[in-house]
Amino acid sequence: MSLTRQGRSFLLVGALQYLVDWGVMVLLSHNGLPVEPANIAGRVSGALLGFWLNGRFTFAGDETAVGRLQFVRFMLLWSLTTAISTWSMGAIDDVAGLKWSWLAKPGVEILLGGFGFLVSRHWIYRR
């Protein structure tokens, strides 16, 4: 599998995941839920979709699988990146306000997405 094809597919799946994630976070926080739990709800909403799409399309091959082991690995990565994202959103909200956390979320998620691509490609979806 070419790195270019995987990268392009990961970006497309990630964009879809992100739109779901960001939309849920903004909707919930706009309606009064504190930004930290709203962020977690957003990340959960996109995570399962992304796990399945990336496993079936982005990283699919003879050496890969989408099963229980891969899901456990995914959840470990997701837990780490969610903790980092949620802490970041809370810190930005505390320092600069809610609207700045909404605006900063794309940058935080892009950085975490680059890390997630490497971990997914070389560890999560491997048999």
C-alpha positions in Angstrom: 0.0 0.0 0.0 1.4 3.4 -0.9 2.0 6.0 1.7 0.4 8.6 -0.6 -2.9 6.6 -1.0 -3.0 5.9 2.7 -2.3 9.5 3.5 -5.0 10.7 1.2 -7.6 8.3 2.5 -6.6 9.0 6.1 -7.2 12.7 5.4 -10.6 12.2 3.9 -11.7 9.9 6.7 -10.2 12.3 9.2 -12.0 15.3 7.7 -15.3 13.4 8.0 -14.5 12.4 11.6 -13.5 15.9 12.4 -16.7 17.5 11.1 -18.7 15.1 13.3 -16.4 15.7 16.3 -16.3 19.5 16.0 -20.0 19.8 15.3 -21.0 17.8 18.3 -18.6 19.7 20.6 -19.9 23.1 19.4 -23.5 22.0 19.6 -23.2 20.7 23.1 -21.0 23.4 24.5 -23.2 26.1 22.9 -26.2 24.6 24.7 -24.5 24.8 28.1 -22.4 21.6 28.5 -18.9 22.4 29.8 -16.3 22.3 27.0 -14.5 19.3 28.4 -17.4 16.8 28.4 -18.6 18.3 25.1 -15.2 17.6 23.6 -15.2 14.0 24.8 -18.7 13.5 23.3 -17.5 14.9 20.0 -14.5 12.7 19.9 -16.5 9.6 20.8 -19.0 10.4 18.0 -16.3 10.5 15.4 -14.0 7.7 16.8 -16.0 4.6 15.9 -16.7 5.9 12.4 -13.0 6.6 11.9 -11.9 3.2 13.3 -14.1 1.3 11.0 -13.5 3.4 7.8 -9.7 3.5 8.3 -9.5 -0.2 9.0 -11.7 -1.2 6.0 -10.3 1.3 3.5 -7.3 3.3 4.5 -5.1 0.6 6.0 -6.7 -2.5 4.5 -4.3 -5.2 3.2 -3.0 -8.7 3.7 -1.0 -7.7 6.8 -3.9 -5.8 8.5 -7.2 -6.5 10.3 -10.1 -4.9 12.0 -10.8 -6.9 15.0 -10.7 -7.0 18.8 -7.0 -6.5 19.1 -7.0 -3.6 16.7 -9.9 -2.0 18.6 -8.0 -2.3 21.9 -5.0 -0.7 20.3 -7.2 2.0 18.8 -8.8 2.7 22.2 -5.4 3.1 23.8 -4.4 5.7 21.1 -7.8 7.3 21.3 -7.7 7.6 25.1 -4.3 9.3 24.9 -5.2 11.8 22.2 -8.6 12.5 23.8 -6.9 13.3 27.1 -4.5 15.7 25.3 -7.3 17.3 23.2 -9.6 17.7 26.2 -6.9 19.2 28.4 -6.0 21.6 25.6 -9.6 22.6 25.0 -10.1 23.2 28.7 -6.9 25.2 29.0 -7.7 27.4 26.0 -11.3 27.9 27.3 -9.9 28.9 30.8 -7.4 31.4 29.3 -9.1 32.8 26.2 -12.7 31.8 26.4 -15.1 29.3 24.7 -15.1 30.8 21.2 -11.3 30.6 21.1 -11.4 26.9 22.1 -13.8 26.3 19.1 -11.3 28.1 16.8 -8.3 26.3 18.2 -9.7 22.8 18.0 -8.8 22.3 14.3 -5.1 23.0 15.0 -5.0 20.7 18.0 -6.7 17.9 16.1 -4.4 18.3 13.1 -1.4 17.8 15.3 -2.9 14.8 17.0 -4.1 13.4 13.6 -0.5 13.3 12.3 0.6 11.3 15.3 -2.5 9.1 14.9 -1.7 8.3 11.2 1.8 7.0 12.1 0.5 4.9 15.0 -2.4 3.6 13.0 -0.2 2.7 10.0 2.5 0.9 11.9 0.7 -0.5 15.0 -3.1 -0.3 15.3 -4.3 -2.2 12.2 -1.4 -4.7 12.1 -2.3 -8.4 12.6 
